[in-house]
């Protein structure tokens, strides 16, 4: 299977992104009750809780990343990702293929 990338955005509403480092693990949690986006996916980290959102706009999805709309029906709550790059525009991650049942 090809790698599946996603971008974390909205970090400035929480803790910023200065603490992100390549190799860190993040957890994805679907948020269908989100009043702004029914395809929203929260991004969480142990000890911090929510650190951002999976990007879901052409203005926030970076490179070959998939949007939250593409991912929301394909992942299980608790699917994990690994941080690859920390960029000024967002944090690029890939789905962690070592996690059991990471895709539906």
N, C-alpha and C positions, 0 to 999 in steps of 0.2 A: 504494500500500500504506500502511496505517496505521502510525504509529510503534509500535515495540515497546519497552516499558520493562522494566527489571529493577533490583533492589536489590542492592547489595553489602553483605554482612554479615560478621561474624567478623573485622573489621579489628583488633580489640584483641588477637588472637592473633598478629599480625604487627607492624605499624608504627603502629597507630592510624589515625585518618582525618584528622588535622589537615593533612596535606600535600595532600589531594585538593582540586582546584579545578575549577570548571566549564570544560569544553572539553578536559580531559585525555582521552587515549585509553587504554582498557584492553583487554586481550586475554582471551578466554574459552577455557578448555580443559576439555573433559569429563573426568571422573575416575570411570569406571565401576568401578574397583577400590577405591574408597573404602569402608572397612569400616562406616561409619556411615550412608551414603546412596548408593545405586547410581545416583542421578540427579544426583550432585554435579557442580558446575561450578566450577573454580578461576578466580579472577580474577588476572591478572598485569599488571605494568607493566614497561617497559624499565628496566633498571638496578636494579630491586628484586626481581624475581621475583614470587612469590605475595603478594598484598596482602589477600586475602579470598576469599569464596565468593559465588556467586549465591544469594540467599535462597531457601529452599524450604519455608517454614513459614508458616502464617497469622499467626504471631507476629512474623515478620521481613520479610515481603513488604509493601512500602509502596504505598499508593495503587493506581494502575492497573497496577502492575508485574506481570510474569509471573514465575512460580516457575521454579526450575531444572528441576523435573519437566516443565513445559510446554516449556521451551526445549531440554532435553538431546537430544531426537531431531530437532530442527529446525536446529541449528547445526553448522557445521564447526569443528574445532579451529582456533583462530586467528581466529575471528570477532571483530570488535572492537566496542566500545561507546564512547560519549562520556559523560563525567560531566556531569550537568545540575545536581544539587543535592546539597549536603553538609548533612545533617541529623543531629541527635543520635542518631536511631534507625537511620541507615544512609545510604548514598550511592546516590542515584537516578541511573540512566543510561538511555540509549536505544541500541538497536543502531545501528551506523554503516552507513547505507545506501550510503555511497560505497565501502565495501569490496566487492570482487567476490565473488559466491557466498557471501553471509553467511548464507543460509538454505538448507536442503536442499529 
